[in-house]
Structures are given as structure tokens and as C-alpha cells.
């Protein structure tokens, strides 16, 4: 019982730390605008590790300039926190990846910000899904 509780606690801490670890990496990234909208605003922006030049982060923007989605990469695979937004700026989906596969809790919201679904993933396989 104690081991199960310890493992569960460690998993929770891992999912809390991953996004902050990724944010700490932003200062050592080189930003490159890959594509712009016809109005001149950024559309696709990629960030590369300053030391290794590996892809580290992706941001995609609506033509309004609002963020459409963002997420992190490790060794060219999705890794860590990914967020998707509605055009009104509200969060649409928040999910976590590990080695290019969904891993952890994925939460989906409607356009007004109400939670509508939670999906639980382990190494890319759906474990459980709850709708609200």
C-alpha cells in the first residue's frame, strides 16, 4: 500500500514539474518564425535549443495574433505540456506527452472554459475517459 501511494505521488509530481522544466528551457532557445499570416503576424514559430539546434518548442498563432497551440519537443518528439486554444483565447485542450505519445491526463474544455472531458493516457494508450 505504501509503495502504491509513493508511486502515485511521484507520478503527480512528475506531471507538475515537467511543464516548469520546459519553461526554464525557454531562455536557452533560438526563436525562428517559419511562416507568417498574410497580415504579417506570426503563424508558425519554432524554437531550437541554442546548444544542440534540436527542435524544442512549437507555437502556432491565429491570424489575430492569439496563440492557437504550443508544445514542447525532446529529441524531435512531443514531450511535456501541450496546450490548444480557441480563437477567443480560452483553453481548449491541455495534454502531456512523453516520447511522442500521450501520457497522463488530457483535459478538454468548451469555448466558455467549462471542463467537458478528461482522458487518461499511458504511453499512447487510452486508459479511461470521463465526460462532464
C-alpha positions as CSV (number, residue, x, y, z in Angstrom):
1,X,0.0,0.0,0.0
2,X,2.8,2.4,0.9
3,X,4.6,1.7,-2.4
4,X,1.5,2.3,-4.4
5,X,1.0,5.6,-2.7
6,X,4.6,6.6,-3.2
7,X,4.4,5.7,-6.9
8,X,1.2,7.7,-7.3
9,X,2.7,10.7,-5.5
10,X,5.8,10.5,-7.7
11,X,3.7,10.5,-10.9
12,X,1.7,13.6,-9.8
13,X,5.0,15.4,-9.0
14,X,6.4,14.4,-12.4
15,X,3.4,16.0,-14.2
16,X,3.7,19.1,-12.1
17,X,7.4,19.5,-12.7
18,X,7.5,18.8,-16.5
19,X,5.8,22.0,-17.6
20,X,8.1,24.1,-15.3
21,X,11.2,22.3,-16.5
22,X,10.2,23.1,-20.1
23,X,9.5,26.7,-19.3
24,X,13.0,27.0,-17.7
25,X,14.5,25.9,-21.0
26,X,12.9,28.8,-23.0
27,X,15.8,31.2,-22.1
28,X,18.3,28.9,-24.0
29,X,16.2,28.7,-27.2
30,X,16.6,30.4,-30.6
31,X,13.3,31.6,-32.0
32,X,12.6,31.3,-35.7
33,X,9.4,32.4,-37.5
34,X,8.8,29.7,-40.0
35,X,5.6,31.1,-41.6
36,X,3.6,34.4,-41.3
37,X,0.0,35.2,-41.9
38,X,-0.9,37.4,-44.9
39,X,-1.4,40.3,-42.4
40,X,2.3,39.9,-41.3
41,X,1.6,38.4,-37.9
42,X,3.5,35.2,-36.9
43,X,1.8,32.0,-37.8
44,X,4.3,29.2,-37.1
45,X,7.2,29.8,-34.7
46,X,9.7,27.1,-33.8
47,X,12.3,27.3,-31.1
48,X,15.6,25.4,-31.3
49,X,18.0,24.5,-28.5
50,X,20.8,27.0,-28.6
51,X,23.4,24.4,-27.9
52,X,22.2,21.4,-29.9
53,X,20.0,23.1,-32.5
54,X,17.3,20.5,-31.9
55,X,13.7,21.4,-32.1
56,X,12.5,22.3,-28.6
57,X,9.2,24.1,-28.8
58,X,6.4,25.0,-31.3
59,X,3.9,27.8,-31.3
60,X,1.1,28.3,-33.8
61,X,-0.9,31.5,-33.9
62,X,-4.3,32.6,-35.3
63,X,-4.2,35.5,-37.8
64,X,-5.4,37.7,-34.9
65,X,-2.1,37.0,-33.1
66,X,-3.7,34.9,-30.4
67,X,-2.0,31.6,-29.6
68,X,-3.7,28.6,-31.3
69,X,-1.4,25.9,-29.7
70,X,2.0,25.4,-28.2
71,X,4.0,22.5,-27.1
72,X,7.5,21.1,-26.3
73,X,9.7,18.6,-28.0
74,X,12.6,16.4,-26.8
75,X,14.6,14.6,-29.4
76,X,12.1,15.7,-32.1
77,X,9.2,14.0,-30.3
78,X,6.4,15.7,-28.4
79,X,7.3,15.9,-24.8
80,X,5.8,17.7,-21.9
81,X,2.9,20.1,-21.8
82,X,0.9,20.9,-25.0
83,X,-2.0,23.4,-24.9
84,X,-4.6,24.2,-27.6
85,X,-6.7,27.3,-27.6
86,X,-10.0,28.5,-29.1
87,X,-9.8,31.7,-31.2
88,X,-11.3,33.6,-28.3
89,X,-8.2,32.7,-26.2
90,X,-9.8,30.2,-23.9
91,X,-8.1,26.9,-23.3
92,X,-9.4,24.1,-25.5
93,X,-7.2,21.1,-24.6
94,X,-4.3,20.6,-22.3
95,X,-2.4,17.3,-22.6
96,X,1.0,15.9,-21.7
97,X,3.3,13.8,-24.0
98,X,6.2,11.5,-23.2
99,X,8.4,10.3,-26.1
100,X,5.9,11.4,-28.7
101,X,2.9,9.7,-27.1
102,X,0.1,11.0,-25.0
103,X,0.9,10.2,-21.4
104,X,-1.0,11.4,-18.3
105,X,-4.2,13.4,-18.1
106,X,-5.7,15.2,-21.1
107,X,-8.4,17.7,-20.3
108,X,-10.8,19.3,-22.8
109,X,-12.9,22.4,-22.3
110,X,-15.7,24.1,-24.2
111,X,-15.4,27.6,-25.6
112,X,-16.7,29.1,-22.4
113,X,-14.0,27.3,-20.3
114,X,-16.1,24.6,-18.8
115,X,-14.4,21.2,-18.5
116,X,-16.1,18.7,-20.7
117,X,-13.8,15.7,-20.8
118,X,-10.8,14.1,-19.1
119,X,-8.8,11.3,-20.8
120,X,-6.2,9.3,-19.0
121,X,-3.3,8.0,-21.2
122,X,-0.3,5.7,-20.6
123,X,2.3,5.5,-23.3
124,X,-0.1,6.5,-26.1
125,X,-2.9,4.1,-25.0
126,X,-6.2,5.4,-23.7
127,X,-6.8,4.0,-20.2
128,X,-10.0,5.8,-19.1
129,X,-12.2,8.7,-20.3
130,X,-14.6,10.8,-18.3
131,X,-17.2,13.2,-19.7
132,X,-18.8,16.0,-17.7
